[in-house]
Amino acid sequence: MKDISIDYFKVTNTISLKDIPTSIDLEASEKKKEKELNKVREKLSDHQDTMYAHNKYSVLICLQGMDTAGKDSLIREVFKEFNPRGVVVHSFKTPSKLELQHDYLWRHVIALPQRGKYGVFNRTHYENVLVTRVHPSYILGENIPGINSVDDITEEFWEKRFEQINNFEKQISDNGTIVFKFFLHLGKEEQRQRLLRRLNKSKHNWKFSPGDLKERERWDDYQRYYEEAINKTSKPHAPWFIIPSDNKEAARVIVAQIIHDEMKKIKDIEEPELDAKIQENIEMYKEILSAEKS
């Protein structure tokens, strides 16, 4: 299978989404990709166990993409081998009444993973500079001082949000949360085919909403705002990775490999040493337990 170079996907300079392919040939069969994914996710699971015992770092996986980009299935397949206690998934929908009583980052802050665990955000805090830019009237529901109409939502308002998001990610990174941000880059034609499959297969009908078609009409707007968000918030402490996602199996392998390779760079994640006094008395503890035989 073709080697996966992190540098190919990582955003370190200004990008234009229209120049980035939505498909990639890993030069491997579907079976080979599944085998590779299985191998990598087992390594990730083992590493998470060590990270849990180490208890100093947490990992935040942020997934963004257009409807049908494959976020749900990617989560299911990449983290399949994890201890259920080691990964927590949050799917952020339309803010609730309670969430709207707080600032827009609040619901994401309280969902952050604790030390030793992975947290996966299926849609993220970036919805607040994506869907709300396409539909700025949604901002009015946040009841922000000084924002009384859509006309009050200026470019300065969005620039401030980008700054707030960068500050948020820097703060959690400085305190031990390793941040990965993946944009599942889907082609418009591939999305059309996936929406059709949802309609043609009765067992998948429930996934379809007429609203999907309305959002599809704003495809170019979404691409423009994704591009701007990625360019303004891909930082060394919280980089964006653009993942070609027309092929779901390839996308899963790439995401898993990136996480694995990046986590292996953190050399101080290791199982803690046993207390010296306990180590000294290991044989005694064995004798005590062995003597309990009924």
C-alpha positions in Angstrom: 0.0 0.0 0.0 1.1 3.5 -0.8 3.0 5.2 2.1 1.0 7.9 3.9 2.9 11.1 4.4 1.4 13.3 7.1 2.9 16.4 5.3 0.7 15.8 2.3 -2.5 16.3 4.4 -1.4 18.7 7.1 -2.2 22.4 6.6 0.9 24.5 7.2 0.4 27.2 4.5 -2.6 29.0 3.0 -4.7 26.5 1.0 -7.4 26.6 -1.6 -9.9 23.8 -1.3 -10.7 23.7 -5.0 -7.0 22.8 -5.6 -7.1 19.9 -3.2 -8.3 16.5 -4.5 -11.2 14.8 -2.8 -10.0 11.3 -3.7 -6.7 9.5 -3.4 -5.4 6.2 -4.7 -3.7 4.3 -1.9 -2.8 1.6 -4.4 -4.5 -1.1 -2.3 -7.7 -3.2 -2.5 -10.5 -2.6 -0.1 -9.5 -5.8 1.8 -5.9 -4.5 2.1 -7.1 -1.1 3.4 -9.3 -2.9 6.0 -6.4 -5.0 7.1 -4.2 -1.9 7.4 -6.8 -0.1 9.4 -7.2 -3.0 11.7 -3.5 -3.1 12.4 -3.3 0.7 13.1 -6.4 0.9 15.3 -5.0 -1.9 17.5 -1.8 0.1 18.0 -3.9 3.1 18.8 -5.9 1.2 21.4 -2.7 -0.1 23.0 -1.2 3.4 23.1 -4.4 4.8 24.6 -4.1 2.2 27.4 -0.6 3.5 28.1 -1.8 7.1 28.0 -4.6 6.3 30.5 -2.0 4.9 33.0 0.3 7.8 32.3 -2.6 10.2 33.1 -1.1 13.5 31.8 -2.4 13.9 28.3 -5.8 13.7 26.7 -6.6 13.7 22.9 -9.3 15.7 21.2 -10.3 14.6 17.7 -12.4 17.2 15.8 -14.2 16.0 12.7 -15.8 18.4 10.2 -17.2 17.9 6.8 -20.2 18.3 4.6 -23.3 16.1 5.1 -22.5 12.4 4.1 -18.8 13.0 4.4 -18.5 9.8 6.5 -17.9 11.1 10.0 -20.1 8.6 11.8 -18.7 5.5 10.1 -15.1 6.8 10.5 -15.6 7.1 14.2 -17.1 3.6 14.4 -14.3 2.0 12.4 -11.2 3.9 13.6 -12.0 3.6 17.4 -13.5 0.1 17.2 -10.7 -1.5 19.2 -10.6 1.1 22.0 -11.6 0.2 25.5 -15.1 1.8 25.8 -13.9 3.8 28.8 -11.0 5.2 26.7 -13.0 7.2 24.1 -16.1 9.4 24.4 -17.9 10.7 21.4 -20.0 13.9 21.3 -22.3 14.7 18.4 -23.1 18.4 18.5 -26.5 19.3 17.0 -28.5 22.5 17.1 -27.8 24.2 20.5 -30.4 23.5 23.2 -32.1 26.2 25.3 -29.7 25.5 28.1 -26.7 25.7 25.8 -27.9 29.1 24.4 -27.9 30.4 27.9 -24.1 30.2 27.8 -21.4 31.4 25.4 -21.0 29.3 22.2 -17.9 27.5 23.5 -19.4 26.4 26.8 -20.9 23.1 25.5 -17.6 22.1 24.0 -15.6 23.0 27.0 -17.7 20.8 29.3 -17.3 17.9 26.8 -13.5 18.0 26.7 -11.9 14.6 27.4 -10.3 14.0 30.8 -6.7 13.0 31.1 -5.9 9.6 29.7 -8.9 9.6 27.3 -9.8 10.4 23.7 -12.7 12.8 23.0 -14.2 12.8 19.6 -16.3 15.8 18.5 -18.6 14.9 15.6 -19.1 18.4 14.3 -17.4 20.8 16.6 -17.0 24.4 17.8 -16.3 25.3 14.2 -20.0 25.1 13.4 -20.0 28.5 15.0 -18.0 30.0 12.1 -19.5 27.7 9.4 -23.2 27.1 9.6 -23.7 30.4 11.4 -21.9 32.2 8.5 -24.1 30.6 5.9 -27.1 31.3 8.1 -26.2 34.4 10.2 -29.7 34.7 11.6 -28.8 31.7 13.9 -26.5 34.1 15.8 -29.4 36.1 17.0 -30.5 33.1 19.1 -27.3 33.5 21.1 -28.6 36.8 22.5 -25.2 38.5 22.4 -25.0 42.1 23.6 -24.7 44.5 20.7 -26.0 42.0 18.2 -29.6 43.0 17.6 -30.0 42.1 13.9 -28.0 40.4 11.2 -26.7 43.8 10.1 -24.7 43.9 13.4 -22.8 40.7 12.5 -19.7 42.3 10.8 -16.4 40.8 9.5 -14.9 42.0 12.8 -17.3 39.8 14.6 -16.1 36.7 12.7 -12.4 37.7 13.1 -13.0 37.9 16.8 -14.5 34.4 16.8 -11.5 33.0 15.0 -9.3 34.6 17.6 -11.4 33.1 20.4 -11.2 29.7 18.9 -7.5 29.9 18.5 -7.1 31.0 22.1 -9.4 28.2 23.3 -7.3 25.6 21.5 -4.0 27.0 22.7 -5.2 27.0 26.3 -6.3 23.3 26.2 -3.1 22.4 24.3 -0.9 24.1 26.8 -2.7 22.1 29.5 -2.2 18.6 28.0 -4.9 18.1 25.4 -3.5 17.0 22.0 -5.7 18.5 19.3 -6.3 16.9 15.9 -8.7 18.6 13.4 -9.8 16.7 10.3 -11.7 18.1 7.4 -13.3 15.3 5.5 -13.0 16.7 2.0 -15.9 15.4 -0.1 -16.6 16.0 -3.8 -20.0 17.5 -4.7 -20.8 14.7 -7.1 -19.9 12.0 -4.5 -22.2 13.7 -2.0 -25.0 13.6 -4.7 -24.4 9.8 -5.1 -24.5 9.3 -1.3 -27.7 11.2 -0.9 -29.2 9.1 -3.7 -28.1 5.9 -1.9 -29.9 7.1 1.2 -33.1 7.5 -0.8 -32.7 4.2 -2.8 -32.1 2.0 0.2 -35.1 1.8 2.5 -33.0 1.0 5.6 -31.1 4.2 5.1 -34.1 6.5 4.4 -34.1 7.7 8.0 -30.7 9.4 7.4 -32.2 11.7 4.7 -33.7 15.1 5.4 -35.1 17.5 2.8 -32.9 20.0 4.6 -29.9 18.2 3.2 -30.9 19.4 -0.3 -31.3 23.0 0.9 -27.8 23.0 2.5 -26.4 21.4 -0.7 -27.6 24.5 -2.6 -25.2 26.5 -0.4 -22.3 24.2 -1.3 -20.0 27.0 -2.6 -20.7 29.2 0.5 -19.7 26.3 2.8 -16.6 25.6 0.8 -15.6 29.2 1.0 -16.1 29.4 4.8 -14.4 26.1 5.4 -11.4 27.3 3.5 -11.3 30.5 5.5 -11.7 28.7 8.9 -9.0 26.2 8.0 -6.6 28.9 6.9 -7.1 31.1 10.0 -7.0 28.3 12.6 -4.5 25.7 11.5 -1.8 26.2 14.1 1.2 24.1 15.2 -0.6 23.2 18.5 -3.9 22.4 16.7 -3.3 21.6 13.1 -5.9 20.9 10.4 -5.6 17.9 8.2 -7.5 17.8 4.9 -8.6 14.2 4.2 -9.7 13.2 0.7 -13.0 11.5 1.5 -14.6 10.3 -1.7 -13.5 6.8 -0.6 -14.5 6.1 3.0 -12.1 3.2 3.5 -9.1 5.3 2.4 -10.2 8.2 4.6 -10.4 6.0 7.7 -6.9 4.5 7.1 -5.4 8.0 6.6 -7.0 9.4 9.7 -5.9 6.5 11.9 -2.4 6.6 10.5 -2.0 10.3 11.1 -3.2 10.0 14.7 -0.9 7.0 15.4 2.2 8.7 13.8 1.7 12.0 15.6 1.0 10.4 19.0 4.2 8.3 18.7 6.2 11.6 18.5 5.2 12.3 22.1 8.0 10.4 23.8 7.1 10.9 27.4 3.8 8.9 27.3 4.8 5.7 29.1 3.4 3.5 31.7 4.3 4.8 35.2 6.9 2.9 37.2 5.7 0.9 40.2 6.4 2.5 43.5 9.8 1.3 44.7 8.4 0.0 48.0 5.7 -2.0 46.3 8.3 -3.4 43.9 10.4 -4.5 46.8 7.6 -6.5 48.2 6.2 -8.1 45.1 7.2 -11.6 46.2 5.6 -11.1 49.6 2.3 -10.0 48.1 2.4 -13.1 45.9 2.9 -15.3 49.0 0.0 -13.7 50.8 -2.3 -14.3 47.9 -1.1 -17.8 47.3 -1.7 -18.6 50.9 -5.4 -17.8 50.5 -6.0 -20.9 48.5 -9.2 -22.6 49.7 
